């Protein structure tokens, strides 16, 4: 079935991107005591190389150089990933250049992500009380100012800072960090768990074990006395291992990330759901995670303890209206953002062509959904999706379909937002992204599966742009689902 094939593309790409972003963040029981005298500052240039592995399979490499300067440090960071998607290998590259002060606080940065013919670039400069940003994607530049009451750190600068401070083991430290790939800030908790010996390529090294936590995700890193990373491990099975430059870059003869990612992240179901698109009601038992982190109760979903009920929306009961909608209530769901450029002339022009003179919100949503579904090729795309670039390339997975649909809906005056969760396919639930639009209530729309409303197996966990979507990583390997009723 052609829709099933398209859906597989969406699943794979969504999680490849999530893994890439988690890795680029470089997040990091009591071990035996090891004496290790750390440096108080980095005074000489240093360069590091690592192999990147997914569950033991090499998929790429990364490098970082740190150069001391008169008033701080210059950090250059690079990674390359080979991802095998639907039988084709895609190369994803990221670059980061950062200027940090003598205490490793951010001064300015430039970040780039390249994938096939797609490029995302973000620049930032810190000044008192704010971070000035410039985003370049799809040939369009967007400027944004982020208020900040303290100077942030980039994750790439945290580990050397932690080592030079000789933190007390077991004590938590809080840092304001900024992620250039998602243009988001957050609080990161850092704990030096102690010192231990770790084996790398058959050799034993004394190391400092560091754990970082953000948004419910906990990742561990081992660094030496100079702040050089020996190894990192993420909850999703992505690992970083120190290697000589020649060995790190040697990818010939190795496998790329396989499509097994689908089965590895899928959540199996005890009882099959037949004809899910025809169902109007679904009742599931959820377990294995903390529901307080997620938006499970609301709209068409009702959560009672560990039982979740989903009722598909009835389009005949909806209250339509004349677009564009007015009033401040929906301002945040109508505004243009660096990823949803709803005010760009190219997006507004295509919306005008698609809708013609249509002013009924319900009919407009149906037209926009059908246009996005028919005009975008369902192809593997590893990117930081933004609407203008998707409009130009006319291809993508669930993220690309969703971000373009939302920008077009907002340009038409229809409140729209991105939601992230799971959807059922052939015996299991897979992670997915789709849209919600306001039609008297929030209604689900899946432009990649051409569903309006989306079927009841679309289970929403989160909403928001990519800086909020990363939170769903907390579910991987933990979420368990049992079917109670489907009718």
C-alpha positions in Angstrom: 0.0 0.0 0.0 1.6 3.3 -1.1 0.6 5.2 2.0 2.3 2.6 4.2 5.5 3.1 2.3 5.3 6.9 2.7 4.6 6.5 6.4 7.8 4.4 6.9 9.8 7.2 5.4 8.3 9.7 7.9 9.1 7.4 10.9 12.7 6.8 9.9 13.5 10.4 9.2 11.8 11.8 12.3 14.0 9.6 14.5 17.2 10.1 12.5 16.8 13.8 13.0 16.1 13.3 16.7 19.2 11.2 17.1 21.3 13.8 15.2 20.1 16.6 17.4 20.6 14.7 20.6 24.2 13.9 19.6 25.0 17.5 18.6 23.9 18.6 22.0 26.8 16.6 23.5 25.0 15.8 26.7 26.8 13.7 28.9 26.2 4.2 40.8 29.1 5.3 42.4 32.3 4.2 40.6 35.5 3.2 42.3 37.8 6.0 43.4 40.6 6.9 40.9 43.1 9.7 41.6 43.1 12.2 38.7 44.7 15.6 38.8 42.7 17.9 36.5 44.0 21.0 34.8 42.8 24.5 36.0 42.7 25.9 32.4 43.3 24.8 28.9 46.5 26.6 27.7 47.5 24.7 24.6 45.5 24.0 21.4 43.9 20.5 21.4 42.1 18.4 18.8 39.9 15.4 19.3 38.4 12.8 17.0 35.7 10.2 17.6 33.9 7.4 15.9 30.1 7.6 16.0 28.2 4.4 16.6 24.6 3.4 16.8 24.1 0.2 18.9 27.6 -1.0 18.0 27.4 -0.1 14.3 29.7 2.7 13.0 27.7 5.4 11.2 30.0 8.4 11.2 32.7 10.4 12.9 33.2 13.8 14.7 36.0 16.1 15.5 36.6 19.1 17.8 39.4 21.6 18.2 39.9 24.1 21.0 42.3 27.0 20.6 43.0 29.3 23.6 42.8 33.0 22.8 43.7 36.1 24.7 40.2 36.6 26.1 38.8 33.1 26.0 38.6 30.1 23.6 37.8 29.3 20.0 35.9 26.0 19.5 35.4 24.3 16.1 33.2 21.2 15.9 32.4 18.9 13.0 30.4 15.7 12.5 29.5 13.5 9.6 26.9 10.8 9.5 26.0 8.2 6.9 22.4 7.1 7.1 20.9 4.4 5.0 17.3 5.3 4.4 15.1 3.1 2.2 18.2 1.7 0.5 19.8 5.0 -0.2 22.7 6.5 1.8 22.4 10.1 2.9 25.3 12.1 4.3 24.5 14.6 7.1 27.2 17.1 8.1 27.1 19.6 11.0 29.6 22.4 11.7 29.9 24.6 14.7 32.3 27.5 15.4 32.0 29.1 18.8 33.8 31.9 20.6 33.7 31.5 24.4 35.0 33.7 27.3 37.7 32.6 29.7 35.0 30.9 31.8 33.5 29.2 28.7 30.4 31.3 28.6 29.1 31.9 25.0 30.1 35.0 23.1 29.1 34.1 19.6 28.6 31.1 17.4 27.8 29.9 13.8 26.1 26.5 13.3 25.5 24.8 9.9 23.6 21.5 9.1 24.0 20.1 5.5 22.0 17.2 4.1 22.0 16.6 0.4 20.9 19.9 -1.1 19.4 21.2 2.1 21.3 23.7 4.4 20.4 25.3 7.7 22.6 28.0 9.2 22.2 29.9 12.4 24.4 32.6 13.9 24.2 34.2 17.3 25.9 36.9 19.3 25.6 37.6 23.0 25.2 41.1 24.4 24.0 42.3 27.8 20.5 40.8 28.4 20.0 39.2 25.0 21.1 36.8 22.3 20.8 38.2 18.8 20.1 35.4 16.2 20.2 35.2 12.4 18.8 32.1 10.7 19.5 31.4 7.0 17.4 28.6 5.4 15.9 28.2 2.0 17.7 31.4 0.9 15.7 33.4 3.5 17.2 35.2 6.5 15.3 35.6 9.7 16.4 37.7 12.6 15.3 37.1 16.2 16.3 38.4 19.6 16.1 36.0 22.6 16.0 37.8 26.0 18.4 36.3 28.6 19.0 37.2 32.2 22.3 35.4 32.2 24.9 34.5 29.7 24.4 30.9 28.3 26.8 28.1 27.6 26.9 26.1 24.5 27.0 22.3 25.2 30.3 22.1 23.4 31.9 24.3 26.1 30.5 22.6 29.2 32.8 19.6 29.5 36.1 21.5 29.5 34.7 24.1 31.9 33.5 21.3 34.3 36.9 19.6 34.3 38.8 22.9 34.9 36.5 23.7 37.9 37.2 20.4 39.7 33.6 20.0 40.8 32.8 18.1 44.0 31.6 14.6 43.1 27.8 14.0 43.7 26.9 17.7 43.7 24.5 19.0 41.1 25.2 22.2 39.1 22.7 24.1 37.0 23.6 25.8 33.7 21.7 27.8 31.2 22.5 26.2 27.9 21.6 27.2 24.3 21.1 24.7 21.5 22.0 26.3 18.1 20.2 23.5 16.1 16.8 24.3 17.7 17.4 27.9 18.7 16.2 27.0 22.2 17.5 27.6 25.8 17.1 25.3 28.7 18.5 24.4 32.1 21.0 21.6 32.1 21.9 19.8 35.3 25.5 18.5 35.6 26.7 16.0 38.1 30.3 14.8 38.4 29.6 11.2 39.6 33.2 10.4 40.4 36.4 8.9 38.9 36.9 5.5 37.4 38.9 3.6 34.8 37.4 3.1 31.3 38.6 0.8 28.5 39.0 2.4 25.0 40.3 0.4 22.1 41.9 -2.1 24.5 43.6 0.5 26.7 42.6 1.5 30.2 42.3 5.3 30.9 41.5 7.1 34.2 38.4 9.2 33.6 35.9 11.6 35.2 32.4 10.3 34.8 29.9 13.2 34.1 26.1 13.0 33.9 24.0 15.7 32.3 20.2 15.8 32.5 17.8 17.9 30.5 14.1 17.5 30.0 14.0 14.0 31.5 16.9 12.7 29.4 20.1 11.6 31.1 23.4 10.9 29.2 26.8 9.9 30.5 30.3 11.0 29.3 33.8 10.1 30.4 36.5 12.7 30.1 40.2 12.8 31.0 42.1 15.2 33.2 42.4 17.7 30.3 38.7 17.7 29.5 39.1 15.5 26.4 36.1 13.2 25.8 37.0 9.5 25.9 33.4 8.2 25.4 29.8 9.3 25.5 26.6 7.3 25.5 23.0 8.4 24.9 19.8 6.5 25.9 19.0 5.9 22.3 22.0 3.8 21.7 24.1 6.5 20.0 27.7 6.5 21.3 30.9 8.5 20.8 34.3 6.8 21.1 37.7 8.4 21.0 39.8 7.3 18.0 42.8 8.4 16.0 41.9 10.7 13.1 42.6 8.2 10.4 40.5 5.5 12.2 37.7 7.8 13.0 37.3 8.8 9.4 37.5 5.3 8.0 33.9 4.5 7.1 34.5 2.2 4.0 33.4 -1.3 4.7 31.2 -0.3 7.6 27.4 -0.4 7.5 25.3 2.7 7.6 22.4 3.1 10.0 19.9 0.5 8.8 16.1 0.6 8.6 16.1 -1.5 11.7 15.7 1.8 13.4 11.9 1.4 12.7 11.6 -1.9 14.6 14.1 -0.7 17.3 12.0 2.3 18.2 8.5 0.8 17.6 6.2 0.1 20.5 4.6 -3.4 20.1 0.9 -3.9 20.7 -0.6 -7.0 22.3 -3.6 -7.1 20.0 -3.8 -6.0 16.4 -6.0 -3.0 15.4 -7.9 -3.9 12.2 -8.8 -1.1 9.8 -7.6 1.7 12.1 -8.8 4.4 9.7 -12.4 3.3 10.3 -12.3 3.4 14.1 -14.0 6.2 16.0 -12.9 5.2 19.5 -9.7 3.8 21.0 -8.9 2.9 24.6 -5.3 2.1 25.6 -3.4 1.3 28.8 -0.1 3.2 28.9 2.9 2.5 31.2 6.6 2.7 31.6 7.0 6.5 31.6 6.1 9.6 33.6 2.9 11.1 32.1 3.5 14.5 33.8 6.0 15.4 31.1 3.4 15.1 28.3 0.2 16.6 27.0 -1.9 13.4 27.0 -5.1 14.8 28.5 -7.1 17.3 26.3 -8.9 17.8 23.1 -9.9 14.4 21.7 -7.9 12.6 24.3 -8.9 11.7 27.9 -6.4 10.3 30.4 -7.5 8.7 33.7 -4.5 7.3 35.6 -2.9 4.9 33.0 -5.9 4.6 30.7 -6.1 6.8 27.6 -9.3 7.2 25.5 -9.3 8.8 22.1 -12.4 9.8 20.1 -12.0 10.8 16.5 -13.4 14.3 15.7 -16.6 14.6 13.7 -16.2 17.2 11.0 -20.0 17.7 10.8 -20.0 18.9 14.4 -17.3 21.5 14.0 -17.9 25.3 14.1 -16.3 26.8 11.0 -15.7 30.5 10.6 -14.6 33.1 8.0 -10.9 33.4 7.6 -8.7 35.1 8.6 -9.6 34.6 12.3 -9.3 37.7 14.4 -8.3 38.4 18.0 -5.3 38.0 20.3 -6.3 34.6 21.6 -4.6 32.8 18.7 -1.8 35.2 18.0 0.9 32.6 18.9 -0.6 30.1 16.5 -0.7 32.6 13.6 2.7 34.2 13.9 5.6 33.6 11.7 8.7 32.0 13.2 12.2 31.1 11.9 10.8 27.6 11.0 7.3 28.6 10.0 7.7 31.6 7.7 4.0 32.2 7.2 4.6 35.9 6.4 7.0 35.2 3.5 5.7 36.3 0.0 6.3 32.9 -1.6 4.2 31.1 1.0 1.5 33.7 0.9 1.4 33.5 -2.9 0.9 29.7 -3.0 -1.8 29.9 -0.3 -3.6 32.5 -2.4 -3.4 30.2 -5.5 -4.6 27.1 -3.5 -7.5 28.8 -1.8 -8.5 31.2 -4.5 -11.5 33.0 -3.0 -12.3 30.4 -0.3 -12.9 32.0 3.1 -14.6 29.1 5.0 -12.0 27.7 7.5 -13.1 24.1 7.3 -13.0 24.0 3.5 -9.7 25.9 3.5 -8.1 23.3 5.8 -9.2 20.5 3.4 -7.8 22.3 0.4 -4.4 23.0 2.1 -4.1 19.4 3.3 -4.8 18.0 -0.1 -2.4 20.3 -1.8 0.5 19.5 0.6 -0.2 15.8 0.3 -0.3 15.9 -3.5 2.6 18.4 -4.1 5.3 17.0 -1.8 7.2 13.9 -2.8 7.4 11.4 0.1 11.2 11.1 0.3 13.8 10.6 3.1 15.0 14.1 4.2 17.3 14.7 7.1 17.1 18.4 8.0 15.9 20.9 10.5 12.6 21.4 8.7 11.3 24.8 7.8 8.4 25.8 5.6 10.1 27.9 3.0 12.8 25.3 2.2 10.1 22.6 2.0 8.1 24.7 -0.4 11.2 25.0 -2.6 12.4 21.4 -2.5 8.8 19.9 -2.6 9.8 16.8 -0.7 10.1 15.4 2.8 8.7 13.2 5.6 6.2 13.9 8.3 8.1 16.9 9.7 8.4 18.6 6.3 4.7 18.0 5.4 3.6 19.3 8.8 5.8 22.4 8.9 4.7 23.5 5.4 1.0 22.8 6.1 1.2 24.8 9.3 2.9 27.8 7.7 0.3 27.8 4.9 -2.6 27.5 7.4 -1.2 30.4 9.4 -0.7 32.5 6.3 -4.4 31.9 5.5 -5.4 33.1 9.0 -6.1 29.6 10.5 -4.4 28.8 13.8 -2.1 25.8 13.4 0.5 23.9 15.5 2.7 20.9 15.3 2.0 17.9 17.5 4.2 14.8 18.1 3.4 11.4 19.3 2.8 7.9 17.9 0.6 6.2 15.3 -0.4 2.6 14.7 1.0 0.6 11.7 1.1 -3.1 11.1 1.1 -4.4 14.7 3.0 -1.6 16.5 3.0 2.1 17.3 5.7 4.3 15.6 6.8 7.9 16.4 5.3 10.5 14.2 4.4 14.2 13.7 1.3 15.9 12.4 -0.8 19.1 12.7 -3.7 20.5 14.7 -5.8 23.4 13.5 -8.5 25.5 15.2 -12.0 24.9 14.0 -14.0 25.8 17.1 -11.7 23.2 18.8 -8.3 21.8 18.0 -8.7 19.2 15.2 -6.0 16.8 14.0 -4.7 16.9 10.4 -2.1 14.5 9.0 -0.9 15.9 5.6 1.6 13.1 5.0 -1.1 10.4 5.4 -3.8 12.7 3.9 -6.1 12.3 6.9 -8.5 15.0 8.1 -9.2 14.3 10.9 -6.4 11.9 11.7 -7.4 8.4 12.7 -7.7 7.5 16.4 -4.4 5.7 16.5 -2.6 9.1 16.4 -1.7 9.6 20.1 -0.5 13.1 20.9 2.2 13.4 23.5 3.7 16.9 22.8 3.1 20.0 20.8 5.3 22.8 19.6 8.3 23.4 17.3 11.5 21.3 17.3 12.8 22.6 20.6 9.7 21.0 22.3 9.7 17.9 20.1 13.0 16.6 21.4 11.3 15.8 24.7 9.7 12.7 23.2 13.1 11.0 23.4 12.1 10.2 27.0 9.7 7.6 25.7 12.2 5.5 23.7 12.6 2.1 25.1 10.3 2.9 28.0 6.7 3.3 26.6 4.5 0.2 26.8 0.9 0.0 25.3 -1.9 -2.5 25.8 -5.1 -2.3 23.7 -8.3 -2.2 25.8 -10.9 -1.4 23.1 -11.1 -0.2 19.5 -14.4 0.5 17.8 
